[in-house]
């Protein structure tokens, strides 16, 4: 378990990029956290770092958005609508993983123990952690603004992350302080 | 056996490009998301019948579209819906000259139900198949109700999965002027409604709740208002969540009204700016969110203020329906001919754009 704290959107993106730097084809990464915690923002930083240039938009309605950078496929899924059902067979997550791709699943924690090896990343808003000097995501026309600090916890399930854990920890700690 | 079947497939695929004229009747089939729909349209905009069987009651108890339920319900409903569309049109099914179907974007399981049915009918009737892009069909919804609309047009397409400003340069020729960089407007409505405990679908519930509240009560951010033609609604959603966490006793009606006003302000301002930039002859609303009453009022007012023609399709034409699929199918068949029977359903299909691949 690795816990870091980010005080800006740029730092959240940097942490996501650090994870992307260590990730490889076949990896399943699960994003957990309440609505507004920054899961899509994390996914955007992650995809950018993999080399996706087109807009990375929320897959809530279409469930999976797939991007091909030429080097790797990035599948961005969202189980928000499935959080009270376990009927996710339609998504064929296993097939996506086998297709030279990295799969990032928002609200994926509902799948719990049915997942194989994966990295869980939990984003949480810190209730009193408003940094008034920083800009919140997309908040450039609101009054005041200020980025609400996020706690980001990374936790590996299974053994596939063990050989890379030290590299991941170093990269993520460095990124979170930027 | 296999050989015979294969031969009939080829006969269908290789048939000559059909004559597409004002008397050509197209059957449209739509199963990309919530609605199972079928429609017969003649000549591109004469709607002979349009049947929509909504699944929203089925989904309401789960707080959103559940694909497994969507697929099963489409499967049970589609054949009766098609049969009813033919009966209501009052013509013999032999008059149908082509079968148009949504091939994407949408939920894969849901799309497959419509695509498989359309292929089966195409083979059985020996009539051409036309694959239709759901987003392109929304652009045609306005033309069904007003074929006299002059081009170029700026279309604001707002739904659960999409938020985009499209320049319709000509039939089948589009330019993307702006789009959301994160959440779609309809998704923001759904998520905020769920967070406020209003239920599903979020659009109409927020619309109603907002009539009871003060749209100026809370100054939510208007993201990227002065910054190009793209949209961002993720920060707004987060602001609503944060506001309620900090003010747990805030009036739900005021939050709904203020949230809705923030969305509408940005959508309308950017549409008018886009129209001004390209010298559009008119602005048009499309997609499920265009059923929102505040958006309709503000859209019309902004068009009036800017001296530009605005067109608001009826609610039935804004939300998903199959008449727009049949209409877009008629235009596609006329310009590009039939679609191959081997064409797959494409969940991530993009709008075909000028200058793109």
Interface residues (C-beta under 8 A of the other chain):
Chain A: X34 X35 X36 X38 X40 X41 X44 X55 X57 X58 X60 X61 X62 X63 X64 X65 X66 X80 X81 X82 X84 X85 X87 X89 X90 X91 X125 X127 X136 X137 X138 X139 X140 X141 X142 X143 X145 X148
Chain B: X33 X62 X63 X64 X65 X66 X67 X68 X71 X105 X106 X107 X108 X109 X159 X160 X161 X179 X180 X181 X182 X183 X184 X186 X187 X190 X191 X195 X219 X220 X221 X222 X223 X224 X225 X226 X227 X230 X232 X233 X234 X235 X236 X237 X238 X239 X240 X241 X242 X245 X347 X348
